[in-house]
């Protein structure tokens, strides 16, 4: 494999590794920030919903404070529907589990429903009563199917104990709208992440291509071509050609190598010239000696 290919492979490998690391770090950062954003949005929406339910229960409390007796309070709370399509309502039970207000299940009013379960089999009435006896107000979540819906959804309920009548007033809201909003936001974030990943990948590929192009040009001009020139000159020197002029513009080390080859060429040329001169002198001396001997023999 040629030196240029080896160097290019090293450059490609190094830049590819850096690109992958850069892309991975960016994807991790984006994913982390997206999760933080989703958590913040979820917490914000949940906090807003809790505040609204708390205000609603306090409003219902004022109805009980001003009511003369149970029946007017029951009628007033039964009519107080709220939320989208007025699907949310007030639920009132006493500490014995008897239902006083339940607009979506009017057949349960006046009956003890302590073990009434939600769509997931959770006895939520009992849980509300137990918690209300320990702390006069708080939140309970359970699963319920809204009117006109096919699947159960989570219902967040705020309860408050009205101790004068021993009633527990509850106001609940379905959380499917929040879940839909969060799901839409999550899809939006995923699309944004995908776009950023594609953009980062494209930038990495473009950077690698540009890096290879620039590196190939620089390496060819500053390293490969000078080395090829020096190698050719060295080959010609080995064949006895001492007319080489090694003129390269490369790095310091390669320039030093070119200078060393030029010096070697000059030294070899001088050494060969001297050897030839000595050989000629030896031949001339040997010839003169032979002629003297011949003259002596003839005399």
ChimeraX attribute file (.defattr): number of C-alpha atoms within 10 A of each C-alpha:
attribute: neighborCount
match mode: 1-to-1
recipient: residues
	/A:1	5
	/A:2	8
	/A:3	11
	/A:4	16
	/A:5	11
	/A:6	11
	/A:7	15
	/A:8	18
	/A:9	13
	/A:10	12
	/A:11	17
	/A:12	17
	/A:13	13
	/A:14	13
	/A:15	19
	/A:16	16
	/A:17	12
	/A:18	14
	/A:19	19
	/A:20	15
	/A:21	12
	/A:22	15
	/A:23	20
	/A:24	14
	/A:25	12
	/A:26	16
	/A:27	17
	/A:28	12
	/A:29	12
	/A:30	18
	/A:31	15
	/A:32	12
	/A:33	12
	/A:34	18
	/A:35	14
	/A:36	12
	/A:37	15
	/A:38	17
	/A:39	13
	/A:40	12
	/A:41	16
	/A:42	16
	/A:43	12
	/A:44	12
	/A:45	17
	/A:46	15
	/A:47	12
	/A:48	12
	/A:49	19
	/A:50	19
	/A:51	12
	/A:52	16
	/A:53	21
	/A:54	22
	/A:55	14
	/A:56	18
	/A:57	21
	/A:58	16
	/A:59	11
	/A:60	20
	/A:61	19
	/A:62	10
	/A:63	16
	/A:64	22
	/A:65	12
	/A:66	10
	/A:67	14
	/A:68	10
	/A:69	11
	/A:70	11
	/A:71	11
	/A:72	14
	/A:73	19
	/A:74	20
	/A:75	13
	/A:76	14
	/A:77	23
	/A:78	19
	/A:79	12
	/A:80	14
	/A:81	15
	/A:82	15
	/A:83	11
	/A:84	10
	/A:85	8
	/A:86	9
	/A:87	16
	/A:88	20
	/A:89	20
	/A:90	26
	/A:91	24
	/A:92	24
	/A:93	26
	/A:94	20
	/A:95	20
	/A:96	13
	/A:97	21
	/A:98	18
	/A:99	24
	/A:100	26
	/A:101	25
	/A:102	19
	/A:103	20
	/A:104	15
	/A:105	10
	/A:106	12
	/A:107	10
	/A:108	16
	/A:109	17
	/A:110	14
	/A:111	12
	/A:112	16
	/A:113	18
	/A:114	20
	/A:115	14
	/A:116	14
	/A:117	16
	/A:118	16
	/A:119	14
	/A:120	10
	/A:121	11
	/A:122	15
	/A:123	16
	/A:124	19
	/A:125	25
	/A:126	18
	/A:127	16
	/A:128	27
	/A:129	23
	/A:130	12
	/A:131	17
	/A:132	21
	/A:133	13
	/A:134	8
	/A:135	12
	/A:136	14
	/A:137	20
	/A:138	16
	/A:139	18
	/A:140	17
	/A:141	18
	/A:142	22
	/A:143	20
	/A:144	17
	/A:145	15
	/A:146	17
	/A:147	10
	/A:148	7
	/A:149	9
	/A:150	8
	/A:151	10
	/A:152	16
	/A:153	18
	/A:154	19
	/A:155	20
	/A:156	20
	/A:157	24
	/A:158	27
	/A:159	27
	/A:160	25
	/A:161	25
	/A:162	18
	/A:163	11
	/A:164	8
	/A:165	12
	/A:166	12
	/A:167	22
	/A:168	26
	/A:169	27
	/A:170	27
	/A:171	26
	/A:172	29
	/A:173	23
	/A:174	24
	/A:175	18
	/A:176	14
	/A:177	12
	/A:178	15
	/A:179	15
	/A:180	11
	/A:181	15
	/A:182	17
	/A:183	13
	/A:184	12
	/A:185	16
	/A:186	16
	/A:187	12
	/A:188	12
	/A:189	18
	/A:190	15
	/A:191	12
	/A:192	14
	/A:193	17
	/A:194	13
	/A:195	12
	/A:196	16
	/A:197	17
	/A:198	13
	/A:199	13
	/A:200	19
	/A:201	16
	/A:202	12
	/A:203	14
	/A:204	19
	/A:205	15
	/A:206	12
	/A:207	15
	/A:208	20
	/A:209	14
	/A:210	12
	/A:211	16
	/A:212	18
	/A:213	13
	/A:214	12
	/A:215	17
	/A:216	19
	/A:217	13
	/A:218	13
	/A:219	18
	/A:220	15
	/A:221	15
	/A:222	16
	/A:223	21
	/A:224	19
	/A:225	16
	/A:226	23
	/A:227	19
	/A:228	12
	/A:229	17
	/A:230	24
	/A:231	14
	/A:232	14
	/A:233	22
	/A:234	21
	/A:235	12
	/A:236	15
	/A:237	20
	/A:238	12
	/A:239	9
	/A:240	13
	/A:241	13
	/A:242	17
	/A:243	12
	/A:244	17
	/A:245	12
	/A:246	17
	/A:247	13
	/A:248	18
	/A:249	14
	/A:250	19
	/A:251	12
	/A:252	9
	/A:253	10
	/A:254	18
	/A:255	19
	/A:256	12
	/A:257	15
	/A:258	25
	/A:259	16
	/A:260	12
	/A:261	19
	/A:262	21
	/A:263	12
	/A:264	15
	/A:265	23
	/A:266	16
	/A:267	12
	/A:268	16
	/A:269	17
	/A:270	12
	/A:271	12
	/A:272	13
	/A:273	12
	/A:274	12
	/A:275	12
	/A:276	12
	/A:277	12
	/A:278	12
	/A:279	12
	/A:280	12
	/A:281	12
	/A:282	11
	/A:283	11
	/A:284	11
	/A:285	11
	/A:286	11
	/A:287	11
	/A:288	10
	/A:289	10
	/A:290	10
	/A:291	11
	/A:292	10
	/A:293	10
	/A:294	10
	/A:295	9
	/A:296	8
	/A:297	8
	/A:298	6
	/A:299	5
